Amino acid sequence: MTGAGDGFLAVDSGGSGLRVVVGTAAGTRQAERETREPVRTGDRGIDPAHLMEQLVPLVRALITETGIGGLGTAVIGAAGLATLGEALRAELPGALAREFGVREVALAADAVTAYTGALGPRPGAVVAAGTGLIAIGTDLMRWRRADGWGHLLGDCGGGAWIGRAGLEAALRAHDGREGGSARLLTCAEEVFGPARELPGTLYPRADRPAVLASFAPQVAGCAAEDPVAAGILRAAARHMADSAAAVCPPDGEPLLALTGGLFRMGDPLVLPLEEELARRLPHARRVAAEGDPLRGAVRIAMALATGSLPLPGDDAMLSVVDMKGDAVRG
């Protein structure tokens, strides 16, 4: 499927799967679909072939649904792009050009799309929390990021981190060690089965971060009555505030927003986080996020389609490939 057109493609690739929008720069037509399978990572990082395998049928269906004749611009927001994006940068623009006739491709870290969805082109900081955790800030001259190192090395305070901490507390209770939670043990066995079988259930899974994160709502549900669960969420809030403080512009009155599915857990997490943010970043003005990372990818795509992208480029965080001349703007 090739050919030029005024349509755009916007993609949010995260720990829980793909969300995809096809629309027009004028905003007259737009449709969305999703998968629930995360894109694989391997020796070369994020697997572009697996991403395209999932993306192509979704985009074809959306083109049919919207009646858009062709796609001129594509924006791919991907978790792990900054550190695991080598193969994606090398292969994905060409694959999108061949498959859909795309003329301009922007590759963005999911933190950038989260920021753009939440605040648009304004200085500030965003904490994006879902399966993972990353904070990103900008003064519109350059990007600063903190954490986002994945569930083995970081993502401190994110869904997988909270879920893992909850399961650790459950297993401590199972063993009779200090710091355990009998309540979390009961929840863990209701979700995963007998505690002694948990390693065999969890370790072979390719989607371990998502499985760990699936237990985070159980931790939040126990927090009102269980001090161990409440302590886990307070620790998560401190980690989030640490990351926000590392990236927030130090001058003026920058905006500060929270985005991501983890905050749907509500007061057990949000209240201690608000306290930590007020203490660490008193000069920042808290605002509600205007949209999510997919909305951010759409905003970037529409800006590119109209010839204006008022965000700083960065080789790792946000780069644009012009397929006509194969030029890169970073």
Secondary structure as UniProt FT lines:
FT   STRAND          7..14
FT   TURN            15..16
FT   STRAND          17..24
FT   TURN            25..26
FT   STRAND          30..34
FT   STRAND          41..42
FT   TURN            43..44
FT   STRAND          45..46
FT   HELIX           48..66
FT   STRAND          71..78
FT   TURN            79..80
FT   HELIX           81..84
FT   HELIX           86..100
FT   STRAND          104..109
FT   HELIX           110..119
FT   STRAND          124..129
FT   STRAND          133..138
FT   STRAND          143..147
FT   TURN            151..153
FT   TURN            156..157
FT   HELIX           159..175
FT   TURN            178..179
FT   HELIX           182..192
FT   HELIX           195..197
FT   HELIX           198..202
FT   TURN            203..204
FT   TURN            206..207
FT   HELIX           208..213
FT   TURN            214..215
FT   HELIX           216..222
FT   TURN            223..225
FT   HELIX           227..247
FT   STRAND          255..259
FT   HELIX           261..265
FT   HELIX           267..280
FT   TURN            282..283
FT   STRAND          285..286
FT   HELIX           293..305
FT   TURN            306..307
FT   TURN            315..317
FT   STRAND          318..322
FT   TURN            323..326
FT   STRAND          327..329
//
